[in-house]
Structures are given as structure tokens and as C-alpha cells.
Amino acid sequence: MPSWERVPKSQQELAKRLNVDEGTLSDWKRIPGFKDEVTKLAKEWAQAFLPDVLGAMVHAAADRLGGTAADRKLFLQYVQDWAEKQQHDFAPGSVTFNRPTDGAKPANDKPQASPG
């Protein structure tokens, strides 16, 4: 949650309100899964802003708010799952695939750069 939305405003104030030591709050932050739960709650909180954000994105992409090429790109990425085409050029012999000749599946089928 953004700092301007937080009540209480600080960890120290929260500790007072909960009647615990500030160090206890730090300990709670180290509990496995704590950060995942905070992220989940933050995403739930942010959902309320989604219509406004999408509306602003549409207006910016349509140049109603002085939009840029980046605004249009973001709009296309979100609405149409658009992605830039990427081309990868490799010099001959610069990449090799290690494949066994006995028909066994390789443990790591990722390309490897050839030694200099």
C-alpha cells in the first residue's frame, strides 16, 4: 500500500497500536510466506484502481492525454498480448547444441557458446 494510504503511517506506530515491540514486527516479516501474503493483499487492494488505470491508459494511447509511442505500446501489449518481434543472429559456429549420439535425452538442451 502506498505510504499516503497507510494508517498507521509507520512501523513504530503500528507496533504501538498492536501493543507489541517493533522488533516483533520485523520478526513477523521473516516468517516464510509473509511477503507472498503481503503481495497478495496489495494486489487485491490495487484491483479497485484497475478501471481508472485502464481508462487513463486508453486515453493516453489514443493521444487524448498527449500520449507517447510507449503509451500505445503498453496498450497493445495489454489488450492484444502484442510483443515486439525479436531476431537473434548467431555467427556460424558460435553456438552449439550438445546432443548425445546414442539417442538419449540430453540433461541440458540449452545452447552453449563455443569456446573462443
C-alpha positions in Angstrom: 0.0 0.0 0.0 1.4 3.4 -0.8 2.7 5.4 2.1 0.0 8.1 1.7 -2.7 5.3 2.2 -1.2 3.7 5.3 -2.8 4.0 8.7 -0.8 3.9 10.9 1.9 5.7 8.9 5.0 3.9 10.4 6.1 0.5 11.7 6.7 2.2 15.1 3.1 3.5 15.2 1.8 0.0 14.2 3.7 -1.6 17.0 2.2 0.8 19.5 -1.3 0.2 18.1 -0.8 -3.6 18.4 0.9 -3.3 21.7 4.0 -5.3 20.6 7.7 -4.5 20.3 8.8 -3.0 17.0 11.2 -5.9 16.7 8.3 -8.3 16.8 7.0 -6.8 13.6 10.4 -7.3 12.0 10.3 -10.9 13.1 6.9 -11.4 11.6 8.3 -10.1 8.2 10.7 -13.0 8.2 8.0 -15.7 8.6 8.0 -17.9 5.4 5.1 -16.8 3.2 4.8 -13.4 4.8 5.9 -11.4 1.8 3.8 -13.6 -0.6 0.7 -12.8 1.6 1.5 -9.1 1.6 1.9 -9.1 -2.2 -1.5 -10.9 -2.5 -3.2 -8.4 -0.3 -1.6 -5.5 -2.2 -2.8 -6.9 -5.5 -6.3 -7.2 -4.1 -6.2 -3.6 -2.8 -4.9 -2.4 -6.2 -7.8 -4.0 -8.1 -10.1 -1.1 -7.1 -7.9 1.2 -9.2 -7.9 -1.0 -12.3 -10.8 0.6 -14.2 -9.3 4.1 -13.7 -5.8 3.0 -14.7 -7.1 1.2 -17.8 -9.2 4.2 -18.7 -6.1 6.5 -18.4 -4.1 4.1 -20.5 -6.7 4.1 -23.2 -6.9 7.9 -23.2 -3.1 8.2 -23.3 -2.8 5.6 -26.1 -5.5 7.4 -28.1 -3.5 10.6 -27.6 -6.3 12.3 -25.7 -3.8 13.0 -22.9 -0.8 13.7 -25.0 0.2 10.1 -25.2 3.5 8.7 -26.5 4.6 5.7 -28.5 5.3 4.0 -25.2 1.7 4.5 -24.2 0.5 2.9 -27.4 2.9 0.1 -27.0 1.7 -0.6 -23.4 -1.9 -0.5 -24.6 -1.2 -3.1 -27.4 0.7 -5.3 -25.0 -2.1 -5.3 -22.5 -5.1 -5.5 -24.9 -3.8 -7.7 -27.7 -0.9 -9.6 -26.0 1.4 -7.9 -28.5 5.1 -8.4 -28.3 7.9 -6.9 -30.4 9.5 -9.3 -32.9 12.9 -10.3 -31.9 15.6 -11.5 -34.2 18.7 -13.4 -32.9 21.7 -13.5 -35.2 24.4 -16.0 -34.4 27.7 -16.2 -36.2 28.4 -19.7 -37.7 30.0 -21.9 -35.1 29.2 -19.5 -32.2 26.5 -21.7 -30.8 26.5 -25.5 -30.4 23.9 -27.9 -29.1 25.2 -30.8 -27.0 23.2 -33.8 -28.1 24.2 -37.4 -27.3 24.6 -39.7 -30.4 23.1 -42.7 -28.6 19.6 -41.3 -28.8 19.5 -40.5 -25.0 17.8 -37.2 -24.0 20.5 -34.7 -23.0 20.5 -33.4 -19.5 20.7 -29.8 -20.6 19.5 -29.0 -24.1 20.3 -25.3 -23.9 22.7 -23.8 -26.5 26.2 -23.3 -25.3 28.6 -20.7 -26.7 31.6 -22.3 -28.3 34.9 -21.7 -26.6 36.9 -18.8 -28.1 
